Amino acid sequence: MRPGTRNLITDVEGLRVGNAHDAALKSGTTVLTSDRPFAAGVHVMGGAPGTRETDALAPDKLVSQVDALVLSGGSAYGLAACDGVMAGLAAGGRGFAVGDVRVPIVPGAIVFDLLNGGDKRWDANPYPGLGLAAHAAASADFAIGSAGAGTGATTALLKGGLGSASAVLENGLTVGALVVVNALGSATIGDTNRFWAAPWELNGEFGGLGMPATFPAMQEPQPMKRQAEATTIAVVATDAALDKAALTRLATVAHDGLARALVPSHTPFDGDLVFAVSTGEKPLPDPGAGTFGLGHAAATALARAVARAVYAATPAPGDLQPCWSDTRRD
């Protein structure tokens, strides 16, 4: 297993990601889309999710493909970013056909970043505009760290952010991950700057520091953020041809990546959620062994993406937390 050319989710050919943010707001939106609809599934493990259109992704529901996925800051206000993305898609003639009407299918999920130091005193909800701008910016290359929906993200101790990673399997299939890290838990181990995801790191992508020589004594974790302030939301993607049922299973397995990279994870106060996407470009060589390998690759790519999000975060005026780059101790 090796990273793709960009080490981004867009190494899954055909996918594009767009970011938009407002520096004063300390928030933003990230959109995953493609030139044609794609299959998607979802699985929620956190206790406080905020979502839109996720019921449509269940394997027994009518709509088989979506036009885009939205990850956004702004808590419930941020779900309106989907409206902006729908507007951009509709202008391009995209959407589920019902007679002569087309309805873009845009599921979304949000993180809570309303108390991160940004100016949230808006007259009109800014998120539809951020969604439209993110859709317009969608490209194979995009920024991670303090960008898009990760602009105002935080964790227990450090700034969070937007992360991405990819892996190319020996059978030629590609898997990628995209994540907004706004967790109740910590991506780093104790008071060190080493990442829980270190065993899965490839090519020094988040510092190459490895694990600490010793681990802190086992302690019961204490919430470092107030209730409802946390959530980590993600997308894993592959070019393997998978239906909605298989993608639901892939999303479920990919949650292992969050547990490997964030301690604690999936708490009652996080809305942890993973979407799974298939572009369907390549057949699955062996349905049994193939899905087994995809699940492992998705989980490890997601763990790596979490660490890359925190590693790449950059400081901004009004921050309430330091960045990883400001707290190096090794």
ABEGO torsion letter per residue (X at the ends): XBBBAAGBAAABBGBBBBBBBBAAAGBBBBBBBBABBBBBBBBBABABBBBBGAAAABAABABABBABBBBBBGEAAAAAAAAAAAAAAAAAGBEBBBEABBBBBBBBBBBBAAAAGBBABBABBAAAAAAAAAAAABBABBBBEBBEAAAABBBAABBBEBBBBBBBBAAGBBBBBBBBBABABBABBEABABBAAAAABBGGAAGGAEBBABBBBBBBBBBABBBGABEBBBBBBBABBBBAAAAAAAAAAAAAAAAAABOBBGBAABABBBBBBBAGABBBABAAAAAAAAAAAAAAAAAAAAAAAAAABBBBBGBABBBAAAABAX
